[in-house]
Amino acid sequence: MSKVSTNQPLGTPAWIDLGVPDLDRAKAFYRALFGWEYEERSAATGPFTLCLLRGQRVAALRPVTAADPEGESWWHVHLATDDCDRTAKEIVVSGGTVLVPPADVADLGRTAVVADPTGARFSLWQGRTLAGCELVNEPCALVRNDLACPDPGPARRFYATVFDFTLDGNDDLPGFDFTFLRRPDGHEIGGIFGAPAAPASRWQTVFEVADTDELVALAVAAGGTAGAPEDAPYGRMAAITDPFGTSFSVITRPSPAS
């Protein structure tokens, strides 16, 4: 378990949100999965719902907007910055695109929607009263984000340039084109999968859960769909799709004593 109360270093996945066509149905689904409670807020961009785990803010739900891509839906990751406007400019210089210019989200922080040179969308997060997810790396909270893209070379160069990440291989996944992304202090923030068959580049979100098999059953009962749980090098995982077609993954990691 990790509690977060201060702004994260540059490039760290700090926040996640999801655009949904039906907020009430989305709240019911994610409450059934993760036990989340909710806090309603509003900003200049419109209303949104903060998702709470034991009273701590861990994500947000919001109505779908023009900034959301058509077609496949996914949880939207925000990478930390101490200057949203400056990082947005660096993204353009490095071959990316600013899709929605920097703007304040109530008193919580400042954000911008951007895309890397491969087309993968993400946001920036400059925390003010909200540093980002206040709980991570525990059941029912964010544990990981990875980028899957058909052509990973430009993505690797882009994230290394903008966020000063180092790029390291992964001996645990032989046969996979996977590169760890690490901050200058050595902290792993995620990775990049080379996935030639992927229809598009996108960041993928993984939530930690106490029991993957149980979560799969809960997702189906709540109106979603799920793939069969599988054992992976880092834990037992399953792919989940919510009632709106949003795809994400869940994992039960081995206990430290295992």
Number of C-alpha atoms within 10 A of each C-alpha: 10 12 12 16 13 13 20 19 17 22 23 24 26 30 25 22 20 20 23 22 12 14 16 9 15 19 19 15 22 18 18 15 20 20 15 23 18 17 12 12 14 12 12 9 11 12 12 20 20 18 25 22 19 11 13 16 22 23 26 22 22 21 15 14 12 7 12 18 12 7 8 13 19 23 22 22 26 24 23 26 25 18 16 24 17 11 19 26 15 16 21 16 11 16 16 22 21 18 16 15 14 22 15 18 21 15 11 16 18 21 25 22 22 23 20 22 18 19 15 18 23 22 25 29 35 28 25 17 13 20 20 28 24 22 24 21 16 17 20 22 25 24 21 20 23 21 21 24 24 16 17 21 12 14 23 21 17 20 20 17 14 20 22 16 24 20 18 13 15 13 9 10 11 9 8 13 15 23 20 18 26 21 19 13 9 10 13 17 18 20 22 24 21 20 18 14 9 12 11 15 24 26 21 18 20 21 21 23 25 15 15 23 18 12 23 23 14 19 21 17 13 18 14 19 18 19 12 11 18 13 12 12 10 11 15 18 26 21 18 23 19 20 18 17 15 17 20 20 20 29 27 21 22 12 7 5 4 5
